Amino acid sequence: MRMRTGGPAMAAPEQSLRRRKVGNAGAEPGSPPGPGPGCDPTGYSAHLRAGTFWLTRIVLLRALAFIYFVAFLVAFHQNKQLIGDRGLLPCRTYLKNVQQYFRGPVSWDAVSYAPTVLWLLDWSHMDSNLDALALLGLGVSSFVLVTGCANIVLMATLWVLYMSLVNVGQIWYSFGWESQLLETGFLGIFLCPLWTLSRLPTGTPPSQIVLWGFRWLIFRIMLGAGLIKIRGDRCWRDLTCMDFHYEVLTRVDTGPVTLISVHRRSLGQQGEDQTQPVPNPVAYFLHQSPWWVHRFETLSNHFLELVVPFFIFLGRRMCILHGVLQILFQVVLIISGNLSFLNWLTMVPSMACFDDATLGFLFPSGPGGLKDRVLKLQEEAARGARPPLRYGCMVRRAVHVALGILVAWLSVPVVINLLSPTQVMNTSFNPLRIVNTYGAFGSITKERTEVILQGTASPNASTPDAVWEDYEFKCKPGDPGRRPCLISPYHHRLDWLMWFAAFQTYEHNEWIIHLAGRLLANDATAVSLLALNPFEDRAPPRWVRGEHYRYKFSRPGGQHAAAGKWWVRKRIGPYFPPLSLRDLEDYFRSREWPYPELE
């Protein structure tokens, strides 16, 4: 019996076979079949093979550029008030002290102690210098964020600019995430080609050494945070720390801050070891959770910080799982508290756990798109089509090997510190802060205290009828009826330092007396750091004092909450006595601070 090849019985199979051939055109043996005509075009990401990191680099660079943008935005808005010509701790005075310490003009010792491009600039206009650094950083980071393109020159520029600010920022830049941003940014330099500005610079694939540098960074961040908890406060071991986390804070007792200690001991050691210096509205409600919820939170924290980091070394799938869990963990922390850009920054090195096949869903499909171009690069590599090895590629590989050796060498004291029962956290072992030690929330206090600044127009501060009016800060607790703010990833530096001052005395924080003097003059620069100046459009106060209060969240359904109060506060006593502008004249002169002039 002869079969008719043109009959309807064979038409469908032949047509189907033709479609399969078209759909698999150009596919390598063993690759998954292409999508059929009716498939969702987003399924195009299934073509991407595991093991390449072209799209990973774009995501990493954009995420890092976003953090840089926020950091330079904070610098532009606050540096003049904090370290400028009329700042609370002028950086010009700091640089002069460094010069005096090393007994001479600008020397290599001084520069290596505080690396900053400000050594090369005119100090008579420090406000302009600080603004120029911040604006340049904003411009470069905006370009990388929008385009996804970067080269070594641009990323090195961002790193040098921010390092220049951190190294003169003194206590205002003493938080652990400043060093973390510098280390992350340093690794970001080596992700890119030297000059080329392209999202897919085909001649310079992302280096595995650099990607492992990012993974090593997130490993140390999380493990360091977990170990410092287990070795620190007992409440982490008996699972009760989260009972206090949202309302109260971690305390680290520190002595007076000296010129040397500010630089060598990143006060993030003082400055990041806390829980909620600036709580947000979600923290209020999370604090009211049942005890078993807090126990689960603490156990989950230990799992994510002590167990999950080792997933990085257990193959691709476990590494991806690590990245997903850590990013979700940071998202939860962002929702529950105002920890500046710390949690956003911690997500950046976790991106190195994902390859192109994992991140393909973030990019649109279609011919000529990024995924299409990456697929072609993968196909060329699978066919063994490699470009000839050029001199520049050999130099680049040598640089990456040198980077790996440098990171390994600088990691030795970091690893020793991790293994030490006397582990310290948020410390830099080199002035460039290339490899640092991290940690967070080592101990928890059981009560929250705040310093409240008050002013009065009364000529006599000691009379019972003197009316004292509160200054309100941008975000820190003050008026019990004011709703907690939600500002992450932005960072109000003064608000954070006011919290640290509450655990010390004003003698340990001379800047708070400087702030009081500025308020006595209604100084516009200082007042711009506040949310409410009760003497705005009025004569300046005659006296300013600091009062010490204990704060607790109000209980939902209680009388304070019914009255619209988020906080319940009780006065502890005076923090510093009433001061007049005349009282502070010698104090200002001895510290070479510009004497406030009445507005």
N, C-alpha and C positions, 0 to 999 in steps of 0.2 A: 504494500500500500504506500503510495507516494504522498508525502506531506506537502502542503502548500505553504511556502515560506511567506507569502504575502497575505495570508488570511488573517482574520481578526484574532484568532487564537494566539498568534505570535506577535501581533503588533504591540501589545502592552508590555510584554517582557522586553522586547527589543528597545522600546522607547524608554523603559525604566533603566535598562542597562546603559543607554546613551546618557541619561541624566546622571547616573552614578559616576560615569567617566568624567563628565564635565565638572561635577561637584568635587571630584578628587584630583582634578588637574593640578599638577605641581606638588602634590602631597608626597611625603616620604613614606617608604614602606613602614608599616607598623603604626603610622599616625592615625588618630581617630578620624572617622569619615566626616566630611564636611556637612554643613546644615543643608537640608532640603529646601525647595523653593518656598515652602510655607513656613519656614522656621523664623523665629524672632531674630532679627539681626544682632541683638545683644549676645546671642549665642556664639558670636564670632570669637569671643575671648577663649573658647575652648580650644582653638587652634594653638594658642600660645603654649610653648613648652616650658617646663620647669627648669630652673638652673641659670637663667639670665636675669639681669637686674637693670635693664635700660629704663623701664618705667619706674622702678624703685628709686633710681637716682632722681628723677623728676619730682616724685612725691617727697623724698627726703629734702631736696633743696628748697622746695616751696614751703614745707613745714618749718624748716630752719629759718627761712627768710621771714616768715610770719612772726616767729619769736623775736628775731632781731628788730622787726618793725615795731612791735610793742615795746621792747626795751628802749629803743631810741626815742619813741614817742614819750615814754615816761621821763627820759633824760631831758628832752626838749621842754617839757612842761614844768619840771621841778629842779633841774640842776642849778639854775640861777639863784633860786631861793635857798638851796641847801649848801652849795659849794662855790657859788659865784662871788663876785666882788663884794656884795653885801649879804652873802649867805651865812647860814648859822655856823658852818665850819668851812671858811673860805679855803679853797684848794691852793690859792697863792701862798697862804700862810703855811700850809702843809708842805708844799714844795720847798719853801725857804727853810723849814725845820729839817727836811731831809738833807738839804745842802749843808746846814750847820752841823748836823750829826756826822756827816762825812768830811767835815772840816775843809770846805773849799767851794769853788764854783761848781758848775755842772761837771761831774766826773763819771767815769764808767761805773764806779761803785754806786753812785746815786741813781744813775739810769737803770742799772740792773736791779736795784732794790725796788724802784717804782717805774717800770717801763711805761712811758707815755709820750705821745708826740707833743704834749704841752711843753716839754723841755725845749722844743725848737721854736716856740711861738712867743709873741710879745705878751708879757704878763700884765701889762697896764690895762688891757681890755679883756679880762678873763671871761666876762659874760659873753662877749662876741665869740671868743674861742670855743667855749662850751656849746653855744648855739650852732656854730659852724660844724663841729664834730657830729652833733645830733642830727642836723639837717642833712649832712652828707650821708650819714648812716640810713636815714629815712629814705633818701632817694635811691640808694643802691639796693636796699632791701625791698623797696617797692617794685623795682625793675625785675628782680629775681622772682618775687612772689607772683607778679602778673604774667611774666613770660615763661617761667620755668627754665630759663636759660641762665647759665652762670659759667664763669671761668675762674681760674686760680686767682687772677688779679682782683676780681670783684669780691670773692669770698675772703681773700686775705685782707682786703680793705675793710670789710665789715669786722673782721676779727681784731685788727689793729685799732680801729676806732673804738670798739667797745672795751678792749683791754685798756686803752688810754683813759677812758672814763672810770673804769673799775679801780684802777690803781691810784687815782686821786680822789675817789669818792669817799674814802675813809669809812666811818661807821655806817653811812647811808648806803654803801655798796658792799656791806659785809655779810650779806646773806649767801647761803650755800649755793643757790641757783645762779649766782653771778659766775662763780667758778665753773659750774656745770655748763652754762652757756658758752663760756670760753673754750672748754674742752670739746664740746659738741661742735662748735664753730671751727675749731682747729682741724678736726677730722673732715669737716665739710670742704675745706680747702682742697683736699686731695681727691675728692670725688670728681673733680672737673678737669677739662683740658686747660692748657696754659693760656691760650688766647681765644680759641674758637668760641663763638656764642651760638650754640645750637642745642636744642633739646635732645637730639640724638647724634652726638658727635661720633660717627662710626669708627673713627680711628682710635678712639680712647674709650673702650668699654669700662664700666665701673670695676674697680679693683676689689678682688676678694679680700685682700689685706685690709683695705679701708672699711669694707662692710663688716669684717670681723672686729675691727676697732670699735665700731658702733655697738656691736653685740657685747663686746667685752665691757663697754661703758654701762649699758643697761644692766648687765649682770652685776657689776659692782655697786651700782646705785641701789638696786633692790635688795641684794644680799646684805649690803652694809646697813640698810634701814632695818632689815629683819634682825640682824645680830645685835645691833645697839639696843633694840627693844628687849630681847631676851636677857641681855646682860645688864640692862638698866633697871627701870622701875619694876618692883614686884607685881604691880597690877597687870603688867603684860603677861606674866606667867600664871596668875590666877584668873585671867580673862576679865578683869573688871575695869580696865583703862577706858574703854569706850563709854562707861557710865559718866565719865567726866569730859571726854574729848570735845564735844560740841559746845559746851558752855565754858569750861575752864581751859587752862593752858599748861603746857609743859614749862617747867622752870629750870634754868641753868644758872647757878650762882657764878658770877664773874667778878673779878676785881676791877680796879681802875684801868681804863683803856689808855695805853701809852702809844707813842709813835710807832714803836716796833711791833707791839702786839696787834695793832689794827691791821698791819699789812700781813704779818706772818700767820696770824691765827684768824682765818676768815671768820668773822663774827657770825656767820651763818651757823657756826658752832654754837654761838649764842643766839644767832638770828634765825636758824631754821629749826632748832630743837623746841618746837612748840606745836600746839595743835591748832587752836583757833584764835589767833591774835585779833582777827577781824571777822567775826562770824557773819554768815549770811542768813536770810530768812529760813532757808531749808534746815539749817543747823538747829534752829529753835524747835522745829517739829521733830527732827530726828532725836534730839535730846530727850524727848518725852516717850521714846519707844520702850516697850517692855524689856525687862532684864535679859530675857532669852535672846532677843534681837541683838543686844549689845554683845552677848557672848558669841553669837554667830559671827558678828562683824570682826571680833578680835581673832577668832579662829581662822576666818577667811583671810585676814591680813597676814597671819603667820604663814599660811599655805602659799599665798601669792609672793611673799618676800623671802621665804626660806626654802621652798621646794620648787616652785615654778621656774626660778632663774636657771636651774640646771637643765631644763628642757631644751635650752639653746644648743646643748652639746649632744642631743639624742636624735639627730637626723632632721630632715626637712619638715616632716609633718609635726613633730613635737616643737620644732623651732617656730613654726607658724602658730601653733597653739599658744606658745609662750607670748608671741606678739599680740595675739587677740586678747588673751587674758589680761596682759599688762595695760593695754590700751583701754579696755573696759574698766579696769581698776582705776585708772587715772580719770576717766570720765565720771565715775562715781565720786571721786574726791573733788573734782571741779564743781559738781552739783552741790556737794555738801559743805563747801567752804571756800573762802577767799584766800588762796595760797599763792597770790600773785600769778606769774606765768610758770611756776614750778611744775605743775602737773602737765600743762601743755608742752613744756620743754621735755619732760620725761617721756612723752609719747614719741618724740622724734627718733631716738636711737632704736626704739622698738620697730620702726618702719623697716629697718635693715633685716628683719626676720622674714620679710615677704619678698618673693620673687615676682617676675613679670606675670606668670600664670595666675598668681594670687591676686595681684592688683589690677589685672586687665579690666575688671568690671568698672573701674573708676574712669576709664577712657572711652570715648565714643568709637563705635565701629564704622567701617566703611573704607572703600578704596582710598589710598593716599593718607589715611589717618595714622596716628602714632602706632596703634596696634598692628595695622597692616605693615608698616615699615619695620616694626620689631619682628614680626613673623618672617619677613623676607630675610632679615639678618639671621634669624635662627635657622632658616632653611639653608642659607649659604654656609653657615657653620656646620650643619649636619652633612652637607655634601663635601665638607673638607675644603671649601673655598676660602682660604685665608689670605689677607693682603700681605704683601712682602714685609718682612720685619725691617722697619726703618730705624734710623739712628735715634729719632725722637722717642720712639716706642721703647727702645732699650734704656734710654735715660729715665723715662717715666717708670719703668719696672724697677730700676735701681733705686729711684726715689721712694717707691712704695716699700721695697724691702728695707730701706733705711728707716722709714717711718715705723714699720713693724718692730724693728730692733729697738728704736727709741722708746716706743710705747711699752715694750716688754721690760726694758731697763728701768724706766720710770715707774713701772708697776710694782717693782720689788718692795719698796717701803709701803706701798698701798696694801699689798697682799699680807705683808707682815703685820700691818695694823689690823686688817680684817681678822687675822688669826689670834691677835693678842687679846687676853682677857681684860686689858685696860684700853680697849679700842676707843679712839677719838674719832670725831666725825666732822665732815665739812672742813677739811684742812687741805691746804695746798703745800706741796713739798718743793715747789719750784716757783720762781716769780712769774713765769709765763702761764702757769696754771694749766699745763698740758694734760697731766694725769693727776687726778685728785682723789681724796677719799670722801665718801658721802655717808649720810645717815640722817634719820629724822625721828623725832618724838621719843627720845630715850627715857624721859621721865615725865610724870604727870603731876601737877599740883591739884589740890582739892578745892581751891577757891580762886576766884578771879578778882584782881584789883586793878583800878584805873586811876590815873592822875587827871584831875579836872582843873583846868586853868580858869580863874575868875578875876574879874576886874571891878573896880568901884570908882565912882566919881567923888566919893566922900573925901573931904580934906583930912579926916582922921580915920585911919583904917581900924583902930581898936575900939571905936565906939559901937555899942550894940545896935544902933540904928543905921549903921552903914549897910547899903544895899549892894550885895555882890551878885554879879551877873556872869553866867557861864559862857565861855567860848566853846563853839562846837567844831569838831574836826570833820573832815570829809567823810570818814567811814567808821572810825573807831567808836565804841560805845560812849555815850555822854548822856544826853537827855533820855531818861527811861522810856519815854513815849515814842521815841523815834525808831522806825523800823530798821532792822539791820540791813546793810547795803549789799548789793550784788555787783561786783566789779571785776572779778577774774576774767581775763588775765592781766588787767591793769593793776598797778601797784602804787598805793599811797605810802611813800617811804616814811614820812613823818609819823603817820598814824601807827605804823608798826613799831617805830622806835619809842613812841610814847608808851606803848605796852611794856617794852623792856625796861624803860625808866621806872615803871611802877614797882618792879622787883628790886630796884636798887635805891640809892639816895641821889639827891640832886648833885652832890659832890662828885659822883661817878659820871654824871651826864651834864657837863658844863653847858652844852648847847641849849638845854632847857632854860637856863638863866638868860642866855643870849636871846632866846625866843621871847621870854618875858619882857626883856628890855625893848625888843622891837614892838611888842604889843603896847607897851607904855607910850610909844611914839606913834601908834597907829600906822606903822610902817607898811606901805602898800605891798612890798615884796613878801614880807612875812605873812601878812593877812591873807594873801592869795592862796596860801596853803590851807586855809581854814574854810569851813562851810558857813559859819556864822560868826560875825564880829558884832557883839552887842553895842559897840561904840561907833558903828559905821554912821557917817554923816553927823557925828557928834564930836565934842571935844574928847581927846584921848583920856583913858582912865588915869587917875592919880596914883592908884596902887594896883598891883597884880600879885596874886598869890596862887599857890598850888595846893589843892586839897586831895586827900587820899580816900578813895571809896572802895568798898567791896560790892561786887555786882553778882547777881544771880538771875537766870531766866525766870520770868514770872510763870506761874502754873496755869495752863489753860483751864478756863472755868473759874479761876480764883478771882479775888477782888481786884487785884492789880491788873490782870488781863482784862477783866470786865471794864476797867477804867481806861483801856487802850494802851496799857504799858507793857512793853516787851521785856523790860528789866525791872528788877527790884534792887535798889542800892541802899547801902548804909555807910555813913561816914566813919572812917577809921581815925582820922586826925589830920593835922597839917602835913603837907609834903615839903613845901618851903614857905617861909614867912612872907607877909606882905612886903613888897619891894616898890620903891619909887625910882624914877629915872635918875635922880640925884644919887641915890644909894649905889647905883651901878657904874658910875663914871670911872672910878679907879679900876673896877673889875674889867671893864671894856678896854681901857688903856693898856693894862698889863698884858692882855692877850692879843693886842694889836687888832682888835675888832673895830670896825668903823662905828663911831659913837652915833646912836640914833638921833635923827633930827625930827622934831615934831612936824607932823603933816599939816 
